[in-house]
Amino acid sequence: MVPWPEGVARHILGAVDSTMAEASRLAPNVSCPTWVLARVQTAGRGRRGRDWHDPPGNFAATLILRPKRTLAEAALFSLVAALALDCALAQVAGPQARLAIKWPNDVLLNGGKVAGILLESFGQGTGAIALGIGIGVNLAHAPAVRQVEPGAVTPVSLADEAGVVVTPEQFLPFLAVAFDRYQRQFETYGFAPIRAAWLARAAHLGQPITARTGTDELRGIFETIDDTGALVLGTPQGRMTVSAADVFF
């Protein structure tokens, strides 16, 4: 049995509109890291306002944090969460599973998308900021290909790809422990070791990729991420840094 991390709270809900929405409602009265897990979401959402399809049996949770950092620095928790999610899935799926992290924070299993992460902030001002880290994992079911953006990575599920059956309640302690470990590392040693660990797990590092922002499409070699977590592309016009985009292989 996985021990629950000390000083971390959790709320297990039957059904909710979205765990992120519930986290925003709880945040004013939360003083410690708090996980909000729902067995069913009726209005889940992903990055850039997209719908997040969440059938029963899949994992939907939001972690409420009060980081002692600026909002810009707090955005690095997106990469911290990706590492924790990769670690938790590796423990559950076993050594046969091929896991990697797609910039900035999707987790791939055998080349398909098995999990995604969404960050939102609650409150204003450095002292009042609460951060919501929403995590969705296809434990039991994957969305149909027609439900994802054309050209996007094919969605997969843990059950289909690894033959592992695990409930959201069983998966949560693995994730909570892994996140607690990486969070402590980040807070103690800064972003450098997180960056190194993230790059060691990065999908398509050193290979050609396409980064689509709201207005541009950039093609180049995925060289690295910088100390802000931004994507660094090598292009014929020189090195280019991308802070927010959707990546396609």
C-alpha positions in Angstrom: 0.0 0.0 0.0 1.4 3.4 -1.0 1.7 5.7 2.0 0.0 9.1 1.8 2.4 12.1 1.9 2.5 13.9 5.2 0.8 17.4 5.3 -1.2 16.8 2.2 -5.0 16.8 2.2 -7.5 15.1 -0.2 -11.2 15.3 -1.1 -12.8 12.4 -3.0 -16.0 13.4 -4.7 -18.6 11.4 -6.5 -19.5 13.8 -9.3 -18.6 17.5 -9.9 -18.7 19.9 -12.8 -14.9 19.9 -12.9 -12.2 19.4 -10.3 -10.6 22.7 -11.4 -13.8 24.5 -10.7 -14.2 22.8 -7.4 -10.6 23.6 -6.5 -11.3 27.3 -7.2 -14.2 27.2 -4.8 -12.2 25.4 -2.1 -8.9 27.5 -2.6 -9.8 30.4 -0.3 -10.1 28.0 2.7 -7.1 25.8 1.8 -3.8 26.2 3.6 -1.9 23.0 2.7 -1.5 21.1 -0.6 -4.9 19.6 -1.3 -6.0 17.0 -3.9 -9.5 17.2 -5.3 -10.5 13.9 -7.1 -13.8 13.2 -8.8 -15.1 9.9 -10.0 -17.2 11.8 -12.6 -16.7 15.2 -14.2 -19.7 16.7 -16.0 -17.8 19.7 -17.6 -14.1 18.8 -17.6 -11.8 20.9 -19.7 -8.3 20.8 -21.1 -5.8 23.4 -22.3 -6.9 26.4 -24.3 -10.5 25.8 -23.2 -10.9 22.5 -25.0 -13.3 19.9 -23.6 -11.7 17.1 -21.7 -13.6 13.8 -22.3 -13.7 12.0 -19.0 -15.7 8.7 -18.9 -16.1 6.8 -15.6 -12.9 4.9 -14.7 -10.5 7.6 -15.8 -8.6 9.9 -13.5 -9.6 13.5 -13.0 -8.1 15.5 -10.2 -6.8 18.9 -9.3 -4.0 19.8 -6.8 -4.4 23.1 -5.0 -1.0 24.6 -4.1 0.0 27.9 -2.5 3.5 28.3 -4.0 5.9 30.8 -2.4 6.8 32.1 -5.9 5.7 34.7 -8.5 3.0 33.6 -10.9 5.7 33.3 -13.7 7.8 31.0 -11.5 4.7 29.0 -10.4 4.2 28.1 -14.1 7.2 25.8 -13.7 5.0 23.5 -11.6 3.6 22.3 -14.9 6.8 20.5 -15.6 7.1 19.3 -12.0 3.6 17.8 -12.4 4.6 16.1 -15.7 7.6 14.5 -14.0 5.4 13.3 -11.1 2.8 11.9 -13.5 5.4 10.1 -15.6 6.8 8.6 -12.4 3.5 7.5 -11.1 2.5 5.9 -14.4 5.8 4.1 -14.5 5.2 2.6 -11.1 1.7 1.4 -12.0 2.4 0.3 -15.6 5.7 -1.5 -14.9 9.0 -1.5 -16.8 7.4 -2.7 -20.1 5.6 0.6 -20.6 7.3 3.2 -22.9 6.6 6.5 -21.3 7.8 10.0 -22.3 6.8 13.6 -21.8 5.6 15.8 -24.7 6.3 19.5 -24.2 5.0 21.1 -22.2 3.3 18.5 -20.0 1.4 15.7 -21.8 2.5 12.2 -20.9 2.8 9.6 -23.7 2.5 5.9 -23.4 3.8 3.8 -26.3 3.7 6.9 -28.4 0.1 7.8 -27.6 -1.3 10.5 -25.3 -2.3 8.9 -22.0 -2.5 12.0 -19.8 -2.6 15.8 -19.8 -2.1 18.7 -17.4 -3.8 22.1 -17.0 -2.6 25.0 -14.8 -4.8 27.8 -13.5 -4.3 30.4 -10.8 -6.8 31.6 -8.3 -6.5 34.9 -6.5 -4.5 38.0 -7.2 -1.1 39.2 -6.0 2.0 37.1 -5.0 0.8 36.5 -1.4 -2.7 35.5 -2.4 -2.0 33.2 -5.3 -3.4 29.6 -5.2 -2.4 27.4 -8.1 -4.6 24.7 -9.5 -2.9 21.8 -11.2 -5.5 19.8 -13.1 -4.5 16.3 -14.2 -6.4 13.9 -16.4 -5.3 10.3 -17.1 -6.9 7.8 -19.5 -6.8 4.9 -17.0 -9.6 2.9 -18.4 -10.7 4.6 -21.7 -9.2 6.7 -24.4 -11.2 9.3 -26.4 -12.0 8.4 -30.1 -9.5 9.8 -32.6 -12.3 12.0 -34.1 -12.6 13.8 -30.7 -9.0 15.2 -30.9 -7.5 17.9 -33.1 -6.3 16.7 -36.5 -2.7 15.8 -36.5 -2.6 15.5 -32.7 -1.1 12.5 -30.9 -3.5 9.5 -30.8 -5.1 9.1 -27.4 -4.5 5.8 -25.6 -5.5 4.3 -22.3 -3.4 2.6 -19.6 -5.7 -0.4 -19.7 -5.3 -1.0 -23.4 -1.6 -0.3 -23.7 -0.3 -1.8 -20.5 -3.0 -4.3 -19.6 -3.2 -2.7 -16.2 -6.5 -2.0 -14.4 -6.3 0.6 -11.7 -9.0 2.8 -10.2 -8.6 6.6 -9.8 -8.6 6.2 -6.0 -5.8 3.6 -6.3 -3.8 5.8 -8.7 -4.0 9.0 -6.6 -1.5 8.0 -3.8 1.2 7.1 -6.4 0.8 10.5 -8.0 0.6 12.4 -4.7 3.8 10.8 -3.4 5.6 11.4 -6.6 4.5 15.1 -6.8 5.4 15.7 -3.1 8.9 14.4 -3.8 9.5 16.5 -6.9 7.9 19.6 -5.3 10.3 19.3 -2.4 13.2 19.0 -4.8 12.0 22.0 -6.7 11.6 24.1 -3.6 15.0 23.1 -2.2 17.2 23.1 -5.2 15.4 25.2 -7.8 14.5 24.4 -11.3 17.9 23.1 -12.6 17.4 19.4 -11.4 13.8 19.4 -12.5 14.8 20.7 -15.9 17.5 18.0 -16.2 15.1 15.2 -15.2 12.4 16.5 -17.5 14.8 16.6 -20.5 15.8 13.0 -19.7 12.1 12.0 -20.2 11.4 14.4 -23.2 9.7 13.0 -26.3 11.4 13.8 -29.7 14.3 15.7 -28.1 16.8 16.4 -30.9 14.2 15.7 -33.6 12.1 17.8 -35.9 8.8 19.1 -34.5 6.2 21.7 -35.3 5.1 24.2 -32.7 1.7 25.9 -33.4 0.9 29.1 -31.4 -2.3 31.1 -31.8 -0.9 32.9 -34.9 2.3 31.1 -36.1 3.5 27.7 -37.0 7.2 27.1 -36.3 9.2 24.1 -37.5 12.6 23.1 -36.2 14.7 20.8 -34.2 13.7 20.4 -30.5 17.0 21.4 -28.9 16.1 21.9 -25.2 14.0 23.8 -22.8 15.4 26.9 -21.1 15.4 27.9 -17.5 11.9 29.3 -17.8 10.6 26.0 -19.2 10.2 27.4 -22.7 10.7 25.3 -25.8 14.0 26.0 -27.7 13.8 25.3 -31.5 16.7 25.2 -33.9 15.5 26.6 -37.2 17.2 27.8 -40.4 16.7 31.3 -39.1 18.5 30.5 -35.9 17.4 29.5 -32.4 13.8 30.4 -31.4 12.2 30.3 -28.0 8.5 29.4 -27.6 6.8 29.9 -24.3 3.3 28.5 -25.3 2.3 26.3 -28.2 0.8 23.0 -29.2 3.6 20.6 -30.4 3.1 18.2 -33.3 5.5 15.4 -34.4 
